[in-house]
């Protein structure tokens, strides 16, 4: 996709969970809807918690799904091989090898949202939540 690859859509889901969770926490705490900086304080807390949850999900679940796979190449055969069904095979698939070490090349798929890998997003969400908390705390004190 253009906006996300593989599991990148989960970032958008966790951003929504953080914001909605923050408003929910504010409502549970009895803060009125027009509480301004006080509601923002809870939204910041929600984003920090959502970032922590996304970190756990990425570390323990997504890393198991994004396993490296061998890179395959098609090699042209020197002479065609006739298969039992009468078709001629001119290419064969084999793993790509590193020319210097001779080891198979592995492709590791990656999940991303807005071209930023998913494993970076928990830190960005938590940092954004901390910035919101700091701004709202300063506004409450002034």
N, C-alpha and C positions, 0 to 999 in steps of 0.2 A: 504494500500500500504506500501511498505517498506520505501520509501522516504517521503511520506506525508500521513496524515490522513485527511479525510473529506475536509475541505477548505484550507489545507496547500499549495496546488499548487499556491494559490494566492500570497504567499510570493515570489515565483520565478517570477511571473508576475510583481509584484511591484518592485523587484530588477531590472528587465529588463527595466521597465518604468523609474526608477531613472537614470540608466546609459544612456539609449537612450535620455531621457529628458535632461540630463546634456550635452551630445554632441550637442543636438539641441539648447540648450541655448548658448553654445559656438559659434555655427555657426551663430545664430542670432546676437550675439554680435560682429561678424566679426573677431573672433579669427581664425588664420590659423590652418589647421589640424595638423601641427607639432608644435603647440604652447606649448607643454610639460606641465609644471606646471600650466599654465593658463587654459588649457583644463581640467586638473585634478581638479582645483578649481571649475569649473562648474559641473563636475561629482559629486563632494562632495555635492554641493548644491542640485543637482538632487536627490541624495540619501536621504538627509535630508527631502526634500519635499515628496518623495515617502514614507518615514517612517511615516511622519505626515498623509498622505492620508491613509496608511494601518491602522494606529491607529484609524482614524475616521471610516473606514470600519469595523474593528473588534468591536469597541465599540458600533456602532449604527446599524449594519446590521447582522454581524455574531453572535453576542450574542443573537439575537432573534431566530436564527435558531438552536443554540446549547442549547436547553432547556432541563432541567432534565426530565427524563422519569422514571416511576416506574420499578423496577427490578421485574421480574416474576420468580416464581419457579413452578415446577410440583410436586404435592403431590400425592402419591399413595392412592387410595381409599381403605377403609377396605374391601369392597365387590364391585365387578364390577356392573356397572349400564348398563342396556340394553337400547339402544337408539331406537327411533321409526323405524329406518331403519334396525334394527336387529343387529347392531354392538354393541360390548361391550366396554364401556369406563372404563379404569382402572386407569387413572390419571386425575387430574383436575389442571388447571392453576390458581394460585392465587398470589397476590403481596407478595413479601418477606418483612418480618417485622424485625425491629431491636429488638433483644432479651431484651435489657435493657429498652427501652422506649416504644416499641410496635408500633412505627411510621413506615410507609412504607419506605423502602430503595429506594433512587433515584439514578439513574446512569446519570451522566452528560457527554455527549459526548464531546470530545475535538478535535480541529483541530491542527495539528502539521506539521512542515516541518523539516526534519532531526532530529526528536525526540524532537524538541524544540517547545513549544506551540506558536500558532500564536500571542497570545497577548504579547509575549516577543519580537518578531521580529521587531516591529516598533522601539523599543529602540536600538536594535542591529544595525538596518539600519542607524538610526540617529547618533549613536555613530561612526559607520564606516565612515559615511559621514563627520562628524566633524574631525575625525583623518585625512582623506584625505585632507580636507580643511587646517588643520594645517600644514601638511607636505608640501603641495603645496605652502602655504603662506611663509613658511620658505625658501623653495627653490627659490621663487621669490625674497625674500629680500636678499639672499646671492649671 
